[in-house]
Amino acid sequence: MVTNDKGAIALKHEVVEGVARLAWADNLNEQSENELAARISPGPRANWRCCVYKEREILKWRIRLTENLDADPYATEPCNNVIQVISPACEECPLASYSVTDNCRLCLGKACQNSCKFGAITMTETRAHIDPNKCKECGMCANACPYGAIAHLVRPCRKPCPVNAITYDEYGVCKIDEKKCIRCGQCIHSCPFGAIASKIDVVDIIKDIKAGKEVIAMCAPAIEGQYGKDITMAALKAALKKVGFADMVEVGLGGDMTAAYEAEEWSEARKEGKKMTTSCCPAFINMLRKHYPDQFKENMSETVSPMCAISRYLKATHPDCKTVFIGPCIAKKSECHEMGIEGNADYVLTFGEMTALLKSKDVKLEPVADSYQEASVWGKSFASSGGVANAVLEVMRERGEDVQGIKLKAAAGGKECTTALTLLKMGKLQEDFIEGMVCEGGCVGGPSKHKTELEIRKVRMELLNEADDRKILDNLEKYPMDKFSMMRGEMNEATRPEK
């Protein structure tokens, strides 16, 4: 896992693997959960906290999340967010955003104290002191200090949040504003204490497999390159079948489907002089819905995401199946469980959670001689910034449309997305269409990626170069597109994309 919190990530995956092993053995209960916590934190010395009792309390909350329960066992009200704070783990960060460093000279001018309107600054024998209970974090003292002795410390969970959804209570514990949060998950892997995590579907998936249900995996295009060149889609399919999945389908095929239907929307919008945004990134959709509601209603594509497209296709051809999306994205959990889109995926796993699930059955990812491809290269390229827009333009070209003069805005990362949507809201956006992806670089830069973007891109290019050059619309002729809808409304409003 490519983050600065490998210890926290390793701990999470150890918990997921342990819970999964208990679920496979039909031995998931309070006693076995306590034994798992004791096994991970055996004592008598603590591994990473002040004492084993705190470690085991934190593990108790982690185990609950792994079972798709709310983290807090003492909460009186349910939490509606798939991303939750493990409060006992969120106690090591400093309370104050502004602190005085050794550069303080206790100067006669006392510019910092004079600039503070809240009486938060006093003088000690060695330096100025900021009372965190009085400080309002206005930053006036830091601006006033002639020595630059006052440092502004932005807590690591708050820094990457693109919508300012994170605040803190009086004890310094992180609070996530559900009304603002877009479920992008950037805060999760930014916290060096692993104090923010998401609910996990692994136990429900195991129960369905053990019950004999047809459980089908759907692997995101971004998975190619995550495990090296030898672990192809065919290798992933083979490993997932060993675990108990009935089959695996690459979601790049859903990229082909989404591109075909968004192309029709773009063509109509272009005739009307209307600007549009793409609909693939659920964090971007949440950003639109919560922070730009007018643009959500007026400008967002009505085509479903590739994940939903493949799920609907599978449910149309395998009516009783359960679908599991596997990708680098936390927000896909929100799309699956919170957005209420009919026919969408039943469950979502991140790459790390999938790996832990494989380990729980002692299955290794190994190269295979078989080949497997259902998507065009265009559909596979949905994983990278610009890939969605380029695929839509390719469909328009395949339909004989002139795409000259179309201006595209490929917004990747929270800052670029908010800038583009603000310009759209103000009527100052120069481009015709916005491809919005909240993760920098696109899905390959998702919060649950396994390698650096540079490493992933290098391997992906090799794998994509080995894929055949099938056209998008020709590829879709092989599939029953008239059996399910590609629109966000009812599932039975099915049509085929025009050629």
Secondary structure in CASP SS format (residue, H / E / C, confidence):
PFRMAT SS
TARGET T0000
AUTHOR 0000-0000-0000
METHOD secondary structure of the structure
MODEL  1
M C 1.00
V C 1.00
T C 1.00
N C 1.00
D C 1.00
K H 1.00
G H 1.00
A H 1.00
I H 1.00
A H 1.00
L H 1.00
K H 1.00
H H 1.00
E H 1.00
V H 1.00
V H 1.00
E H 1.00
G H 1.00
V H 1.00
A H 1.00
R H 1.00
L H 1.00
A H 1.00
W H 1.00
A C 1.00
D C 1.00
N C 1.00
L C 1.00
N C 1.00
E H 1.00
Q H 1.00
S H 1.00
E H 1.00
N H 1.00
E H 1.00
L H 1.00
A H 1.00
A H 1.00
R H 1.00
I H 1.00
S C 1.00
P C 1.00
G C 1.00
P C 1.00
R C 1.00
A C 1.00
N C 1.00
W C 1.00
R C 1.00
C C 1.00
C C 1.00
V H 1.00
Y H 1.00
K H 1.00
E H 1.00
R H 1.00
E H 1.00
I H 1.00
L H 1.00
K H 1.00
W H 1.00
R H 1.00
I H 1.00
R H 1.00
L H 1.00
T H 1.00
E C 1.00
N C 1.00
L C 1.00
D C 1.00
A C 1.00
D C 1.00
P C 1.00
Y C 1.00
A C 1.00
T C 1.00
E C 1.00
P C 1.00
C C 1.00
N C 1.00
N C 1.00
V C 1.00
I E 1.00
Q E 1.00
V E 1.00
I C 1.00
S H 1.00
P H 1.00
A H 1.00
C C 1.00
E C 1.00
E C 1.00
C C 1.00
P C 1.00
L C 1.00
A C 1.00
S C 1.00
Y E 1.00
S E 1.00
V E 1.00
T C 1.00
D C 1.00
N C 1.00
C C 1.00
R C 1.00
L C 1.00
C C 1.00
L C 1.00
G C 1.00
K C 1.00
A H 1.00
C H 1.00
Q H 1.00
N H 1.00
S H 1.00
C C 1.00
K C 1.00
F C 1.00
G C 1.00
A C 1.00
I E 1.00
T E 1.00
M E 1.00
T C 1.00
E C 1.00
T C 1.00
R C 1.00
A E 1.00
H E 1.00
I E 1.00
D C 1.00
P C 1.00
N C 1.00
K C 1.00
C C 1.00
K C 1.00
E C 1.00
C C 1.00
G C 1.00
M H 1.00
C H 1.00
A H 1.00
N H 1.00
A H 1.00
C C 1.00
P C 1.00
Y C 1.00
G C 1.00
A C 1.00
I E 1.00
A E 1.00
H E 1.00
L C 1.00
V C 1.00
R C 1.00
P C 1.00
C C 1.00
R C 1.00
K C 1.00
P C 1.00
C C 1.00
P C 1.00
V C 1.00
N C 1.00
A C 1.00
I E 1.00
T E 1.00
Y E 1.00
D C 1.00
E C 1.00
Y C 1.00
G C 1.00
V C 1.00
C E 1.00
K E 1.00
I E 1.00
D C 1.00
E C 1.00
K C 1.00
K C 1.00
C C 1.00
I C 1.00
R C 1.00
C C 1.00
G C 1.00
Q C 1.00
C C 1.00
I C 1.00
H C 1.00
S C 1.00
C C 1.00
P C 1.00
F C 1.00
G C 1.00
A C 1.00
I E 1.00
A E 1.00
S E 1.00
K C 1.00
I C 1.00
D C 1.00
V H 1.00
V H 1.00
D H 1.00
I H 1.00
I H 1.00
K H 1.00
D H 1.00
I H 1.00
K H 1.00
A C 1.00
G C 1.00
K C 1.00
E C 1.00
V E 1.00
I E 1.00
A E 1.00
M E 1.00
C E 1.00
A C 1.00
P H 1.00
A H 1.00
I H 1.00
E C 1.00
G C 1.00
Q C 1.00
Y C 1.00
G C 1.00
K C 1.00
D C 1.00
I C 1.00
T C 1.00
M H 1.00
A H 1.00
A H 1.00
L H 1.00
K H 1.00
A H 1.00
A H 1.00
L H 1.00
K H 1.00
K H 1.00
V H 1.00
G C 1.00
F C 1.00
A C 1.00
D E 1.00
M E 1.00
V E 1.00
E E 1.00
V C 1.00
G H 1.00
L H 1.00
G H 1.00
G H 1.00
D H 1.00
M H 1.00
T H 1.00
A H 1.00
A H 1.00
Y H 1.00
E H 1.00
A H 1.00
E H 1.00
E H 1.00
W H 1.00
S H 1.00
E H 1.00
A H 1.00
R H 1.00
K H 1.00
E H 1.00
G C 1.00
K C 1.00
K C 1.00
M E 1.00
T E 1.00
T C 1.00
S C 1.00
C C 1.00
C C 1.00
P H 1.00
A H 1.00
F H 1.00
I H 1.00
N H 1.00
M H 1.00
L H 1.00
R H 1.00
K H 1.00
H H 1.00
Y C 1.00
P H 1.00
D H 1.00
Q H 1.00
F H 1.00
K H 1.00
E H 1.00
N H 1.00
M E 1.00
S C 1.00
E C 1.00
T E 1.00
V C 1.00
S C 1.00
P H 1.00
M H 1.00
C H 1.00
A H 1.00
I H 1.00
S H 1.00
R H 1.00
Y H 1.00
L H 1.00
K H 1.00
A H 1.00
T H 1.00
H C 1.00
P C 1.00
D C 1.00
C C 1.00
K E 1.00
T E 1.00
V E 1.00
F E 1.00
I E 1.00
G E 1.00
P C 1.00
C C 1.00
I C 1.00
A H 1.00
K H 1.00
K H 1.00
S H 1.00
E H 1.00
C H 1.00
H H 1.00
E C 1.00
M C 1.00
G C 1.00
I C 1.00
E C 1.00
G C 1.00
N C 1.00
A C 1.00
D C 1.00
Y E 1.00
V E 1.00
L E 1.00
T E 1.00
F H 1.00
G H 1.00
E H 1.00
M H 1.00
T H 1.00
A H 1.00
L H 1.00
L H 1.00
K H 1.00
S H 1.00
K C 1.00
D C 1.00
V C 1.00
K C 1.00
L C 1.00
E C 1.00
P C 1.00
V C 1.00
A C 1.00
D C 1.00
S C 1.00
Y C 1.00
Q C 1.00
E C 1.00
A C 1.00
S C 1.00
V H 1.00
W H 1.00
G H 1.00
K H 1.00
S H 1.00
F H 1.00
A H 1.00
S C 1.00
S C 1.00
G C 1.00
G H 1.00
V H 1.00
A H 1.00
N H 1.00
A H 1.00
V H 1.00
L H 1.00
E H 1.00
V H 1.00
M H 1.00
R H 1.00
E H 1.00
R C 1.00
G C 1.00
E C 1.00
D C 1.00
V C 1.00
Q C 1.00
G C 1.00
I C 1.00
K C 1.00
L E 1.00
K E 1.00
A E 1.00
A E 1.00
A E 1.00
G C 1.00
G H 1.00
K H 1.00
E H 1.00
C H 1.00
T H 1.00
T H 1.00
A H 1.00
L H 1.00
T H 1.00
L H 1.00
L H 1.00
K H 1.00
M H 1.00
G C 1.00
K C 1.00
L C 1.00
Q C 1.00
E C 1.00
D C 1.00
F E 1.00
I E 1.00
E E 1.00
G E 1.00
M E 1.00
V C 1.00
C C 1.00
E C 1.00
G C 1.00
G C 1.00
C H 1.00
V H 1.00
G H 1.00
G C 1.00
P C 1.00
S C 1.00
K C 1.00
H C 1.00
K C 1.00
T C 1.00
E H 1.00
L H 1.00
E H 1.00
I H 1.00
R H 1.00
K H 1.00
V H 1.00
R H 1.00
M H 1.00
E H 1.00
L H 1.00
L H 1.00
N H 1.00
E H 1.00
A C 1.00
D C 1.00
D C 1.00
R C 1.00
K C 1.00
I H 1.00
L H 1.00
D H 1.00
N H 1.00
L H 1.00
E C 1.00
K C 1.00
Y C 1.00
P C 1.00
M H 1.00
D H 1.00
K H 1.00
F C 1.00
S C 1.00
M C 1.00
M E 1.00
R C 1.00
G C 1.00
E C 1.00
M C 1.00
N C 1.00
E C 1.00
A C 1.00
T C 1.00
R C 1.00
P C 1.00
E C 1.00
K C 1.00
END
